[in-house]
């Protein structure tokens, strides 16, 4: 089931794309991952919050929410700008970078976009509904992202970049930012 998806992405990823195609793919990615997915995750979070509660002061929640949103958006913007300028691509697989990007935030984690997204999910869920919804959104986003990265993206990158990717993978943290291994 996964191999045909990896094969399809490998055939179409990493090609030089027109700026207009990259912009459209970036807009589509923003709509899916920063609008539609948070709305869906928020509904699940609301349902869980109807059954589970964590007593947290609303002011503390708002400080946590705003910090998570700002940090998440900074990671996303930094990552996307490096993908755009260095890799000449976007996070969307069919308009992905033409070369392996290992600098900027990618020097410290192989998945800074996922990190930024789940922080954004934590913040938006907490802002609108409370900490339970934010934590549910963070958890589901992290699990879905990990399934995609481990099941599809890492295989596709290994096929496309070979030993260069394997070396990068060996020395760079999967998710939590950490100084690279020597």
N, C-alpha and C positions, 0 to 999 in steps of 0.2 A: 504494500500500500504506500509506504513512504518512498521507496526507490523511484517510482515514476515521477513523484513530485520533485525529488532531488534532481533527477535527470532533466526535467523540464526547466527548472530554475537554472541549472548549470548551462544549458544550451542558450538561454536568453540573458543571463546575468553578465555584468562586467563589460558590456559593449558600450562604445562611445555613443552617447545620446545627445540630441539637440537640447539646448537650454530650455526650450519650451516644453519638451517631453519631461525633463527633470523637474521643472516647476510644477507641471500637472501631477506628476507622481508624488511630489512632496505635498501638494495640497490634498491629494487623495489620502495620503498617509496621515496627515494631520486630522482630517475629518474622521477617519476610521479610529485612530488610536488616541486622539485627544478629545473626541466628541462622542462618537457612537459607542465605542467600547466602555468608556467611563459611565455612560448612561446605563448600559446593560449591567455592568458590575455594580453600579449604585443601586439598582433594583434588587439585586441579590443581597447586597449589603443591608438594604432597608428590611428585607424579609428576615435576615439573621438578627438584626437589631430589635425586631419585634419579639424575639425569643430570648435574647441575651442582652445583658446590660453591663456596662462598666461605669462605675461612678467616677466621673472626671469633671472637674470644674470647667464650665464653658469657656472661660477666659483662657485657661490652659489649652483647651482644644483649639481655640482660634489661633493662639500663638504657634502651636504645633502645626496646624493646617497651613498657615501662611508661610512658615519656614519650609515645610515640605514642598509646597507649590513652587516657591521661588527657587529652592535648590534643585527640584526636579526640572523646572524649565531651563535653568542655567545649564545643567548637564545636557539636556536635549539640544539646546541651541549651540552649545560648544561642539557636541558630537556631530550634529548636522552640518555645521559650518566647516568642520574638518573633512567630513565626507565630501562636501561640495567642492571645497577648494583644493584639497590634496588628492582625493580619489576621483574627482570629477563625476560624482554620483550622489545618490540619495539612500536613505535606509530602505526604501522600497526595493524588493529583490529584482524586479525587472528593469530598474534604473539604478542598479547598485554601482559602487565604485569600480573603476576600471583597473585599479591596483589595490593591493592589500594595504589598508590604513592601520599604522601601528604607532602613530604619534598623537599628540593632544591627549584627550581623555583615554584613548585606546592604548596608551602606554601603561595605564594603571589597571584597566579592566577591559576584557574583550567585549563587554556588553554595557557600555555606559548609556546607551539609548534605553535599554530595558531598565537600568537603574533610575534614570530620569523619569521614565514613564511610571514606574511603580511608586516613586516618591510623589509624583503629580497625582496619582490615584489616591494615595493615602491622604494627601492634602485636600483634594476636592471632596472626597467622601466625608472626611472629618468636618470640613467647612459646612457642607450642606446638611448632613444628617447626624454627625457625631463620630466619636472614635471607633465604635464597633463597625460602622459602615466603612470608614477609612481603612481599618485593618483588614476587613474582608476583601475590599478592593485591592489592597496591596498584595495580600496572600494569593488571590486568584490570578492577578496579573503576573506575579512572580512565577507561579506554577505554569501558567500557559506559556509565558515567555521562555521558561526553561525547557519545556517540552519541545517548543519550536526550535530553539537554539541547539539543543542536544540532538533532536531527531532529524532535523533538516539542515539548518544553516551550517553547522560544523562539518557535515558530510559534503555539502556543496563547496564550502571554502577549501576543504582538503583536496577535492577534485580539481578545483580551479587553480589553487596556488601551491599545492604539493608541499614540499619540504619547507618552504618559506612559512606557510601557515602552521605546520606542525611545530616548528621552532618557536613561533610566536605563541602558540597555544601552550607550549611547555613552560614558557617563562612568564606568562601573563595570567593574572587572576581571572576566573570565569565571570564573577559578578561584583564582588566587594572590591572597591579600589584598594590596591596594594602596590608598593614599589615592585618593579619587575625583578624577577630572579636573574642572577648573573649567568 
